[in-house]
Amino acid sequence: MDIEQGCYVVIFTNQLGADREGYDAMAARMIELSAEQEGFLGVKSVRDGLEGITVSYWESEAAIANWKANAEHAAAREKGRERWYMEYQLQVCKVERSYGFG
């Protein structure tokens, strides 16, 4: 995935609670749904036990706002707060530089 200077990154870190029923299916659906959104550039997600981090890449802040406004995404966020997450944090960052190896 080539990430260009000037794009935006949404970093979502979370900790799951004891009730995880239905969580994996919802998380997979959100990744699938985000990829259908205009301005979506890519996503990486990892989970180590109860700790998770998802990093998504977007062309603009408007694309991020449209994703946040998506009705299915909004319903999943609400269910996450009510049922699955003990806590979460979200940061939106602008990419100033991007480089890598391999």
Buried (B, 14 or more C-beta within 10 A) or exposed (E): EEBEEEBBBBEBBBBBEEEEEEBEEBBEEBBEBBEEBEBBBBBEBEBEEEEBBBBBBBBEEEBBEBBEEBEEBEEBBEBBEEBBBEEBEEEBEEEEEEEEEE
